[in-house]
Amino acid sequence: MYRLQPALQNYAWGMTEVLEDLVGRPRSGAPVAEAWWGAHASAPALATAAHHDGADEAGLHAGDALPLDELISRIPETMLGPDLAGRWERLPYLLKVLAIAKPLSLQVHPTLDQAEAGFKDEDARGVPADAPTRTFKDRSHKPEMIVALTPMTLLAGFRPANAVAQDLVWLGQPCTRRWAEELANATEPTVALGEYIQKVLRDPEAPAALEALVEVGGRSGVPESLAVASAAALEFPGDPGALVAIALNVVRLTPGQACFTTAGVIHSYQSGVGVEIMANSDNVVRAGLTPKPVDIDLLVDLTDGTPTPPPRVIVEREGAVTRFPTPVDEFALSMVERGTAAFAPGPRIVLAVDGTASVHGERGSVSLSRGEAVFVPHGDGRLVVDAVGSTFVVEVPTTEV
């Protein structure tokens, strides 16, 4: 097993103190938005060998450390298992904890085919991998799920076109009345919502609509969708992405509830602290609420305009284990609370978010305190987690029992 020291990300939307307190780092006073426990090449966790019987297969003795991506690349079959090593050649998921004080950018992620095509295109055009204008950082899609540790507010997926139209009328501007009429009369709502994004991001009258959105947020009886979009408009003055936000479902999560977003679904996390699990990718196309580049044409091409209910996850509970099912191959997330659970061989990350946990593999054991994590490779066999509090376990889906 390998203890993991996360990579911290100091984005401006992060909270102060929360993540540093969680992982036992000194408080810097600066916003810290994300802690990454994973093997993404841009910010891998540091893995420290926790065994005590000489060198392991990677040549590490107890206390030796390597970035997790480098450790896995040394002996992929031992770390991932022969099947996963042949399929992905790297850890297929990325585990994070997010601490959100201000809205994240509105964003959408590509499908696998779109990511592969986009990556090849940018490579062919000579766009450097670390260029700010680079969109496709890798060849992967990026399905993701957030599990709330505190109350959270999210935006995810399109609302029905007629509901968006009703809210636009509240703003009382010529352009919002025009947009509302077009949505209300649309024969193809999926197409109409995609067109709405283009209009609000490009319309020269959008500034007037944004001013009206800021004003309406302080009124009593205002619809929830407008209130959340108005708060975003206050955080990002003049950003038309707040008008896109009006078209999205507001999702309120209480601790233990989860939201899953797949390719083509515009979403934005607005506030709160949560555990996030995703495919090991950094492919993001932004729709607004950000100073970073917004590629409107690509955004519309990748976005699925189909109205959907809020994408909540229906959890499954059995004894001490809560599972958060998702229709993806890269990850499966479970939470063990005040009890014991077993997990099949594979590359697993175990993170204690509350209380303590004991992690037992076939080649050793590790004790975790709050905010500590461990990587348990496939070579350590079956895993048993005994949690006193709440502990998350990420694995790759398997049919093995």
C-alpha positions in Angstrom: 0.0 0.0 0.0 1.0 3.6 -0.5 0.0 6.6 1.5 -1.1 9.5 -0.7 -0.3 13.2 -0.3 -2.7 15.1 -2.5 -1.9 17.9 -4.9 -3.7 21.1 -3.9 -5.1 23.5 -6.5 -5.3 27.2 -5.6 -8.1 28.4 -7.9 -9.8 31.7 -7.1 -13.2 30.1 -6.4 -11.9 28.0 -3.5 -12.4 28.3 0.2 -9.7 29.3 2.6 -8.7 26.8 5.4 -11.2 24.0 4.6 -9.0 21.7 2.5 -5.8 22.6 4.3 -7.4 21.7 7.6 -8.7 18.4 6.0 -5.3 17.2 4.8 -3.2 18.7 7.7 -1.4 21.4 5.8 -0.6 24.9 7.3 -3.2 27.5 6.6 -1.9 29.9 3.9 -4.8 32.3 3.9 -5.2 31.8 0.1 -8.2 30.1 -1.6 -7.6 26.4 -2.0 -10.2 24.9 -4.3 -9.3 21.3 -4.9 -7.3 18.4 -3.4 -6.4 15.8 -6.0 -5.8 12.1 -5.0 -4.9 10.6 -8.3 -2.5 10.0 -11.1 -3.3 12.7 -13.6 0.0 13.8 -15.2 -0.6 17.5 -14.5 -1.0 17.1 -10.7 -0.3 13.6 -9.4 -0.6 12.7 -5.8 2.7 11.7 -4.0 2.7 8.0 -3.1 4.8 6.9 -0.1 5.5 3.2 0.4 3.8 1.9 3.6 5.1 -1.7 3.7 7.9 -2.8 6.0 9.5 -5.9 4.4 12.2 -4.6 2.1 11.8 -3.3 -1.4 8.6 -3.8 -3.3 8.2 -4.7 -7.0 8.7 -1.0 -7.9 12.0 -0.9 -6.0 10.6 1.2 -3.2 11.4 0.7 0.5 9.2 1.9 3.4 9.1 5.7 3.3 10.3 6.0 -0.3 8.0 8.2 -2.5 7.1 8.7 -6.1 4.4 10.6 -8.0 1.5 8.1 -8.3 1.5 8.2 -12.1 5.2 7.3 -12.2 4.7 4.5 -9.7 2.0 3.0 -11.7 4.0 3.3 -15.0 6.9 1.3 -13.4 4.8 -1.9 -12.9 1.4 -1.4 -14.4 0.3 -5.0 -14.2 0.9 -5.1 -10.4 -0.6 -1.7 -9.8 -3.6 -1.9 -12.1 -4.0 -5.6 -12.8 -3.3 -7.2 -16.2 -6.7 -6.5 -17.7 -6.7 -2.8 -16.8 -3.0 -2.3 -17.6 -3.7 -3.6 -21.1 -6.9 -1.5 -21.5 -5.9 1.9 -20.0 -2.2 1.8 -19.1 -2.9 4.3 -16.4 -5.2 4.8 -13.4 -8.5 5.5 -15.2 -10.1 7.7 -12.5 -9.3 10.8 -10.5 -10.5 11.5 -6.9 -10.9 15.0 -5.6 -12.4 17.0 -2.8 -13.7 20.4 -3.8 -14.3 23.4 -1.5 -16.4 25.9 -3.4 -16.8 29.5 -2.2 -17.8 31.0 -5.6 -19.4 29.4 -8.7 -17.2 27.3 -11.0 -17.3 28.0 -14.7 -20.2 26.7 -16.7 -18.7 23.8 -18.6 -19.3 20.7 -20.8 -17.1 17.7 -21.4 -16.7 15.7 -24.7 -17.5 12.1 -25.5 -14.7 9.6 -26.0 -14.9 10.0 -29.8 -15.0 13.8 -29.5 -12.0 13.8 -27.2 -10.0 11.6 -29.5 -10.8 13.7 -32.5 -10.1 17.0 -30.7 -6.8 15.8 -29.3 -5.6 14.6 -32.7 -6.7 17.9 -34.3 -4.9 20.1 -31.8 -1.8 17.9 -32.0 -1.8 18.2 -35.8 -2.1 22.0 -35.5 0.9 22.1 -33.2 -1.0 23.5 -30.1 1.3 22.9 -27.1 -0.1 20.6 -24.5 0.3 23.3 -21.8 -1.0 26.2 -23.9 -3.9 28.2 -22.3 -5.8 27.9 -25.6 -5.5 24.1 -25.6 -8.9 22.5 -25.1 -8.2 18.7 -25.4 -5.5 17.9 -22.8 -6.0 14.1 -23.3 -7.9 11.5 -25.3 -10.5 10.8 -22.6 -14.0 11.7 -21.8 -14.8 13.1 -18.4 -17.9 11.7 -16.8 -18.0 13.0 -13.2 -20.0 12.7 -9.9 -20.0 14.9 -6.9 -21.1 13.6 -3.4 -21.9 16.4 -0.9 -20.1 16.6 2.4 -21.9 19.8 3.2 -25.1 21.3 1.7 -24.2 22.0 -2.0 -25.9 24.0 -4.8 -25.2 22.9 -8.4 -26.5 23.7 -11.9 -26.8 20.7 -14.2 -28.7 19.9 -17.4 -31.3 21.8 -19.3 -34.7 22.6 -17.9 -37.8 22.4 -20.2 -37.8 25.2 -22.8 -41.2 26.6 -21.7 -40.0 26.9 -18.1 -36.9 28.8 -19.2 -39.2 31.0 -21.3 -41.3 31.8 -18.3 -38.3 32.9 -16.3 -37.0 35.1 -19.1 -40.2 37.1 -19.1 -39.5 38.1 -15.5 -36.5 40.1 -16.7 -38.7 42.4 -18.7 -36.2 43.3 -21.4 -36.9 43.3 -25.2 -34.2 40.7 -25.8 -35.4 38.4 -23.0 -39.0 38.6 -24.3 -37.7 37.7 -27.7 -35.7 34.8 -26.4 -38.7 33.7 -24.3 -41.0 33.8 -27.3 -38.6 31.7 -29.4 -38.3 29.1 -26.7 -42.0 29.0 -26.1 -42.8 28.5 -29.8 -40.1 26.0 -30.5 -41.1 22.8 -32.2 -37.7 21.2 -31.3 -36.9 22.2 -27.7 -33.5 20.4 -27.9 -32.4 22.5 -30.9 -34.0 25.7 -29.4 -32.0 25.4 -26.1 -28.8 25.0 -28.1 -29.7 28.0 -30.1 -30.5 29.9 -26.9 -26.9 29.4 -25.7 -25.5 30.9 -28.9 -27.9 33.9 -28.7 -27.2 34.9 -25.1 -23.4 34.5 -25.5 -23.4 36.6 -28.7 -26.3 39.0 -28.5 -25.3 42.7 -28.2 -28.3 43.2 -26.0 -27.1 40.7 -23.4 -25.6 43.4 -21.1 -29.1 44.8 -20.5 -30.4 41.4 -19.7 -27.6 40.9 -17.2 -28.4 44.1 -15.4 -32.0 43.0 -15.1 -30.9 39.6 -13.8 -28.8 41.2 -11.1 -31.8 43.4 -10.0 -34.4 40.6 -10.0 -32.3 38.5 -7.7 -33.2 40.7 -4.7 -36.9 40.5 -5.2 -39.2 38.3 -3.1 -40.9 35.5 -4.9 -38.3 35.3 -7.6 -38.0 31.8 -9.1 -35.1 29.7 -7.7 -33.5 29.5 -11.2 -33.3 33.2 -11.5 -32.1 33.7 -7.9 -29.1 31.3 -8.5 -28.3 32.8 -11.9 -28.5 36.3 -10.3 -26.0 35.3 -7.6 -23.6 34.1 -10.3 -24.1 37.3 -12.3 -23.0 39.3 -9.2 -19.8 37.2 -8.9 -19.0 37.6 -12.6 -20.1 41.1 -13.7 -20.8 41.4 -17.4 -20.4 37.6 -18.0 -23.3 36.4 -20.2 -22.7 32.9 -18.9 -25.2 33.9 -16.1 -27.9 34.0 -18.8 -27.0 30.4 -19.8 -27.3 29.5 -16.1 -31.0 30.4 -16.2 -31.6 27.5 -18.6 -30.2 24.9 -16.2 -31.6 22.8 -13.4 -30.9 23.9 -9.9 -29.8 20.9 -7.8 -29.6 21.2 -4.0 -27.7 18.4 -2.3 -27.6 17.5 1.3 -24.7 15.6 2.8 -24.5 12.1 1.3 -26.5 13.0 -1.8 -24.9 12.9 -5.3 -25.1 14.3 -8.8 -23.7 12.7 -11.9 -23.0 14.5 -15.2 -21.9 12.8 -18.4 -20.7 14.1 -21.8 -22.7 17.0 -23.3 -24.3 18.1 -20.1 -23.6 21.8 -19.2 -23.1 22.1 -15.5 -21.5 24.3 -12.8 -21.0 23.7 -9.1 -22.1 26.9 -7.2 -21.2 26.3 -3.5 -20.4 23.8 -0.8 -17.8 21.0 -0.1 -17.9 17.6 -1.8 -16.1 14.5 -2.9 -15.7 14.3 -6.7 -14.9 11.3 -8.8 -14.3 11.4 -12.5 -12.5 9.8 -15.4 -8.8 10.7 -15.4 -9.2 13.6 -17.8 -8.9 17.4 -17.9 -10.9 18.1 -21.0 -13.2 21.1 -20.4 -15.1 23.4 -22.7 -16.4 26.5 -20.9 -19.7 28.3 -21.4 -19.1 31.3 -19.1 -18.7 32.4 -15.5 -15.0 32.4 -16.0 -12.1 34.7 -17.2 -10.8 31.7 -19.2 -11.5 31.3 -23.0 -15.0 30.4 -24.1 -15.3 28.6 -27.5 -18.9 29.1 -28.4 -18.9 27.1 -31.6 -17.2 24.1 -30.0 -19.4 24.5 -26.9 -22.6 24.2 -29.0 -21.1 21.3 -31.0 -20.5 19.3 -27.8 -23.6 20.3 -25.9 -26.7 18.0 -25.7 -29.7 20.4 -25.6 -32.1 17.7 -24.4 -34.1 18.8 -21.3 -33.5 16.4 -18.4 -34.5 16.1 -14.8 -31.8 17.1 -12.3 -29.2 14.3 -12.6 -29.3 13.0 -9.0 -27.8 9.6 -8.3 -30.1 6.9 -6.7 -27.8 5.4 -4.0 -27.8 1.8 -2.9 -27.3 1.0 0.8 -26.3 -2.4 2.2 -25.2 -2.6 5.8 -22.3 -0.1 6.4 -21.9 0.5 2.6 -23.5 3.2 0.5 -22.8 2.8 -3.3 -23.2 5.6 -5.8 -24.0 3.8 -9.1 -22.9 5.4 -12.4 -23.0 4.0 -16.0 -19.2 4.3 -16.6 -16.3 1.9 -16.9 -13.6 4.0 -15.2 -14.8 4.2 -11.6 -17.2 3.0 -8.9 -17.5 4.9 -5.7 -18.7 3.6 -2.3 -18.8 5.1 1.2 -18.3 2.9 4.3 -19.8 4.4 7.5 -19.3 3.0 11.0 -18.7 -0.6 9.8 -16.7 -3.0 7.7 -16.8 -3.7 3.9 -14.8 -5.8 1.5 -13.7 -4.9 -2.0 -12.4 -7.0 -4.9 -8.8 -6.8 -6.2 -8.0 -3.8 -8.4 -6.5 -0.3 -8.2 -8.3 1.3 -5.2 -8.0 4.6 -3.4 -9.4 4.9 0.1 -10.0 8.3 1.7 -11.2 9.0 5.2 -13.3 12.1 5.4 -14.6 11.8 8.9 -13.2 9.8 11.8 -10.7 7.0 11.2 -10.4 3.8 9.2 -8.3 0.7 9.1 -7.4 -0.6 5.6 -6.4 -4.3 5.3 -5.0 -5.8 2.1 -3.5 -9.3 1.7 0.0 -7.8 2.0 -0.4 -5.4 4.9 -2.5 -2.9 6.7 -2.7 0.9 7.1 -4.6 3.1 9.6 -6.1 6.4 8.3 -7.1 9.5 10.1 -9.4 12.2 8.8 -8.1 13.6 5.5 -5.7 10.7 4.9 -5.7 8.4 1.9 -4.0 5.3 0.6 -3.6 3.7 -2.8 -4.1 -0.1 -2.7 -2.8 -1.7 -5.9 -4.3 -4.8 -7.6 -1.3 -6.8 -6.3 -2.5 -6.4 -2.7 -5.5 -8.6 -3.4 -8.9 -8.3 -1.7 -9.4 -5.2 0.5 -11.2 -4.8 3.8 -12.1 -1.4 5.1 -13.1 -0.9 8.7 -14.5 2.6 9.2 -15.1 4.6 12.4 -16.8 7.5 10.7 -17.1 8.0 6.9 -14.6 6.6 4.4 -14.8 6.7 0.6 -13.5 3.9 -1.6 -12.9 4.2 -5.3 -12.4 1.2 -7.5 -12.8 0.1 -11.1 -16.1 -1.7 -11.7 -15.8 -5.4 -11.8 -17.9 -8.5 -11.9 -15.6 -10.4 -9.5 -17.0 -11.3 -6.1 
